[in-house]
Amino acid sequence: MNMDSDMVYRKGTVVRSTLAKKPNETMRVFITICVGIMFGFFIGVSFPSLPFTKLNITSALLRDFVIIGNKSAAQFTDNSSNKSSTANQTVIDVSKIWVQSNPKGAERLPPGIVASESDLYLRRLWGKPSEDLTSKPNYLVTFTVGYDQRNNIDAAVKKFSGNFTILLFHYDGRTSEWDEFEWSKRAIHVSAIKQTKWWYAKRFLHPDIVAPYDYIFIWDEDLGVEHFDAEEYIKLVRKYGLEISQPGLDPSRGTTWEMTKRRNDRDVHMETEERPGWCSDPHLPPCAAFVEIMAPVFSRDAWRCVWHMIQNDLIHGWGLDLALQKCVEPAHERIGVVDAQWIVHQTVPSLGNQGKSENGEAPWQGVRQRCRREWELFRVRMEDAEKSYYKSIGIDPSNFTVHHR
């Protein structure tokens, strides 16, 4: 081979060598990514029992790897690499979920998985979740009970149809004995020693827990229900648009308030005349917009407000009845007493006997003293809260009369 031909050969070699040294950058990135994916798949198949977290491969590392690949491809194909890189980074960051409209604490969850409400429906340990419930009661009734009042509660529960969830709060710790009643096996039992119904209500009846129920009954254990029918009661509450209500009380049993005494000539009443000086306004408690705390019934919306008003440390609820009117508007048209379905308050001092005897006093005396003390504390807190609110919006409370005090 002569020198000219040798030169041609070498030139060809040089040309081919030069071309071989200029790989396609995009293809290199693509191949690198594919090899990485295949390597990861191989590791996963080879070690199925090894937890993923122990491989120490984080989502952040994988994300950075993808971003580097995107940057390399962008630099080769487009001179505006900064813009492409920023755009790709933005796409990746979208995967960090933050939904401000979600409930507090759930902002990092996709809205479709957020279960912000619950219920008290009992479910099975087996089978399909969608087949658990043969019915969903529309109403909830709670009783705060001691075992000594079991017969009275048995009679009361039988006045509530299967359209009611039954929830018993046990202040004496005795729960299993109630299984002598067939309905008790389907009821929900919550036990905490020496607590009141408002203590239970604040902790177990959050509005998001009882959201499926149209009406919530929060009743004492010493109510006579011979003349009461729960379904008929609901019909009257709906008919008259009552958001907060109670059955009328037998007037022969020494009730305190005129407003809650049963009247014989009507289905429902929403106002009354009290003793002179007791009512500053005929539309305010105790002449109107008022029910007692022994047997209140709340609509779902009204209860959402009332629950927030219940103070966490004030457990007897005294004074709460005079403030319920703040939760509905107009209160004197939305709070009332149902006369056609009435009850008897038997005034059994069972919870009072759960108190502690001090300084030679009977247990119930200490309980009664705390009731009165809580009433005053609640009144002061409400007044202070309202004054602070009006001051915060530039109104002098001393010169401003709130109609619904």
Secondary structure, DSSP 4 states (H G I P E B T S, - for coil): --HHHHHHHHHHHHHHHHHHTS--HHHHHHHHHHHHHHHHHHHHHH-TTS-GGGGT--HHHHHHHHHHHHHHHHHHH-S-HHHHHHHHHHHHHTTS---TTSPTT-TTS-GGG-----------SSS-GGGS-S---SEEEEEEE-GGGHHHHHHHHTTS-TTEEEEEEESSS--GGGGGSGGGGGSEEEE-TT--HHHHHHHH--TTTSTT-SEEEEE-S-EE-TT--HHHHHHHHHHTT-SEEEEEE-GGG--S-STTB--TT-SEE-B---STTS-SSTTSTTTBS---SSS-EEEHHHHHHHHHHS-SS--S-TTHHHHGGGGSTTHHHHEEEEEEEEEEE----TTGGGS---TT--HHHHHHHHHHHHHHHHHHHHHHHHHHHHHHTT--GGG---S--
